Amino acid sequence: MKLSICIPIYNFDVSELVNDLYSQIALDNLDAEIILIDDASKKEFIDKNRALESKSDQFIFLNKNIGRSKIRNLFTEYSDSEYLLFLDCDGKIIDKNFLKKYFDFINGKNPDVIYGGRKVDEKKPELEFGLRWKFAIERENLPVKERIKMPYSSFQTNNFIVRKSILEKVPFNEGITQYGYEDLIFAKDLFKIKVKIEHIDNPIFNNDVETNVIFLAKADQSAKSLSQLIKKDKDIERISKIKLAKAYFRLKRTGGIFIYRFIYKLSKPYIEKKLLGGHASLKALDFYKLGQLIGYMNKN
């Protein structure tokens, strides 16, 4: 069994990640290759990462940014392996047997899709980084026993393995060009054709700490991406399974959108201030995202 380690890169120094993977491949004599695709990063990051050409089997530099979904699909054109391991470029290896664990699981169970999990520092950061940290702790960094209970909704794309034939059959939705929901849509598509997602305890450490300003901007972008999906995607049943979309459709069905928009308009400055200050609960973030989604849905 051969494994292609696929790392999409955008404005990040991946030297530590690639060097750690390269060392594990050599140490454990694994049948694995490293494929890197740079999604039109800034020159400073391209220059830093070029030194990794000797450690990677293929390093492709794109002249134009194509986005999170399309770049993942692109890896199938460069890999001839049975399985593809996708890692986010801001990930950090925290287990010396990280790759071997995946090999052992594949050889034992012959799965179609595996999600290994993620971790962040459990120590509470400064308030300016609090929102992203709280979201990770409460909603993303779930232990494997919790992920198994909801295998599709707890799937993420930061650290997963997929059989190449499955990804060719169920590619990422390229209608999602910006940040947001490509992982959930992919998981829903897998569920639709009854492809099982296995969950194991083999996490990657999230090595990129985002400020509240950056994370709130991403939350806004995810609401915008979802609005585009609702407007353009013909599979409404699939989209309606996303919690935020479900809340929007419920308001639309019951006629509550006007009231929500009115309340949101009045409270938005206060909510944004709380979120940017790192004090707010994730319910406030949900309130913000739904308000933004409604706003985008009412734009032409």
N, C-alpha and C positions, 0 to 999 in steps of 0.2 A: 504494500500500500504506500503510495507516494502522496505527500502533502505539500501544497503550495501555500506559503505564508504571504498573505496579500495585505499590504499596508498603503492605503490612500494617504497622501501627504498634502497638507495645506498649511503653509506658514508655521512650521514647527520643526525643531531640530530633533531628528529621530536617531541620532547617533547611538545613544545609550540603549534604546530599544533594539535596534538592529544588531548591535554588538553582542548583547545578551542572547538574542536568538541564535546568532551565528555560533556562539560558544556552545550553546546547548546542542545544536545540531552536530557539531564536531565531537563533543564529549560523549554523547550517547550514540553516535554513529547512526543518525536518523536519516531516513530517505525523505528529505525535505528540501525545498528551495525557497528563496526569498525573492518576492517580486514587489517592487516599489513603483508607484505611479504618482508623480507630482502633478497636482491639479492647478498649474499656473500660479505657484507661490511667488512671493516677492524674491527679488534677486539675492538678498542676504541669506535667505533660507536655502535657496537652490545652491548657492556657493558652499554653504556649510555641509549640505547633505551629499554633494558630489563625491566627497571622499568615501562614501559608502558603496560606490560602484563596484569596488573589488570584493565587497562582502555580500553583494546581492547577485542573484542569477540574471535578473533583468531590472533595469531602472529606466522607466519611461518618463519623459518630461513633456507635458501638454502645454501648448501655446495659449490655450483658452480654457478658462474654468468651466467644467461641465457639471459640477454638482455632486452631491453625496450619493444619489441613487445611480446615476449613469456611470460614475467611475467604478462602482462596485461591479456592475454588469460587465464593464470593460475587461476586468481581470480574466474572465472566461476565455477571452481571445488570446491571452498570453500564457495561460496555464494548460498543461497536458496531464495534470494530476487528477486522481479520482476524487480527492477532497481538497477544499479550499478553507484555510483559516484566515478570517478577517480580524484585524486588530486596528483600533483607532491609533492615529499617530501620536496622541498624547498619553498613551498607556505606558505603564512601567511593569516589568516582570518582577514578581516578588517571590517566586518559587523556583528553585534550581531544577525542579522536575516538571516544570510547566508543560513543555512540549511532550515529554514522555507520558504524562498523565493522559493527554489527548490520544496519543498513539495506543496506549494500553486499552483505553475505553473503546476506541474504534475497532481494534483487533478482537475485543471481547464481545461487542454487541452489534457491530456492522450497522451503525445508525445512519440516518439521513441528515439530521441537523442536531448540533449540540451547542448549548449556551453554557459558558463557564462562569459568568458572574463578573462583578466589579467591586472595588473597594475604594474608599477615600480615607484620609486620616480621621480617626475617631475623635481627635482632640478638636474642640470647637475653635474655629478661627476668629480673626478680627471681624467686627461687624460688617465691614465693607465687603467681606466674602461670605457672609452668613447665609444669604438666600440660596445660593447654589449648593452650599454644604448641607443645608437643611433638606433640600429637595433630594439630594443623594442619599442621606441617612434614612429619611422616612419613606422614600418611594423607589429608589433604585438599588441600594445595597442590600437586597434581601438575601437571607440565608437560603441555601439550596432546598431545605425542607419546606420553606414558604413558596419558593418559585415552582416547585413540583406541583403544588396545589392549583396553580394557574399558569400552566406552561406557555401559553401563547401571549397573554397580556403582560407577563414578566420578562418576555424575550427582549433583548437589546442587541444592537449591532456592534458594540465596542469590542466584543471578544466571542466570536462564534465560528463554528465549523459547519460547512454545508457540502453535501455531495455535489460535485460539479453538474451532474445531469439534472439535479433538482433545481439548481439556480438557472440553468438554461431553460428549464420548463416553466419556472416561476421566477422571472427576473424582478429586480426592484422596479417600482413604479417610477418611470423617468419623467412623469408629469410633475413629480416633486423635485424642483430644481434648487430650492432653498432649504434651510434648516426646518425640520419638523415632520414627525409621523411616518417617515419612510420605514422605520423598524416595525411599527404597529401594523401598517398596511401589508408589509411583507409577511408578518406572522399570521394575519387574517387570511392571506392568500394560501399559505401553507395549510391552515386549518380547513379551508374550503376543499382542498383536494386530499385531505386526511393524511398529510405528512406529519409525523410525530416530531416534536421538539423535545430532545432529551436535555436534562439539566444536571450538571455536575458541579462540584466544589473545586473550581480551578480559576480563581479570579485574577483580573488585571487591576493594578492600582491606577486610579485616575491621577495622572501626573500634572495636570493643568488646572490651576486654581483660578476660577473666574470671579470677577468682581460682580457686585449686585447690578451695576450698570450694564455690563455685558450680558449677564444672564437674563435680565429683564428685556433687553433688546431681542434676545433669542426667543423668549416667551412670546413677544409680540410677533416675531417672524413666524413662529410655529402656528400662531392663530391665523396669520395671513396665508400660510401654506395650506392650512386646513380649509380655509374659505375657497381657495382655488380648486382644491379637490372636490368639495361639495358642488361647486358650480360646473366642473368639467368632467368629473368621473361618472360614468354611467352606472357603476355598481354602488348605488346608494345604500343597499343593505349592508355591504362591507364597511362603508364609512360610518354608518349609524351605530356601529358597535364601538367606535371610539367614544370615550366618556364625554369629552367636550362637545363632540358633534351630537351625541345623544341628548345632552342638556339643551343645545340649541334647537334641535327638532322638537323637543318637548315644549319649550317656550313658544315656538312657532305654532305648534298644534293647539295650544291652550290660549293663544293670544296674549301671552305675557311679555312679548318682546318689547313692546312700547314702554311698559312700566319699567322693565329692566334697563332699557336705554336711558330713561329719565333718571332713575336712581344712580346708574353708573356715571352719567355725565356730571351729576352733582358731587359724587364721592371720589371720582377718579384722581383729582390732585392729592387728596388725603391718602388714598390707597397707594399711589405711586411713591409718595414720600415715605410711607411705612415700609414698603418693599425695598426701596433703595437704601433705607436706613438699616436694613437687616433685622428688623424687629418683628415683622409680620409673620403670621402663620401661613401655611400653604393653602388654607382656605381662601385667604386674601389673594393669593396668586391665582387660584382657580377663578375667583370672581373677576379679576383683572383680565385673564385670558378669554373668558366668556364675553366680557364687555368688548374686548378688541375684536373677537370673532364676529359678533353682531355688527360692529361698525364696518368691518370689511365686507360682510355679506350685503350690506345696504349701499355699498359703493358700486357704481356701474363698472 
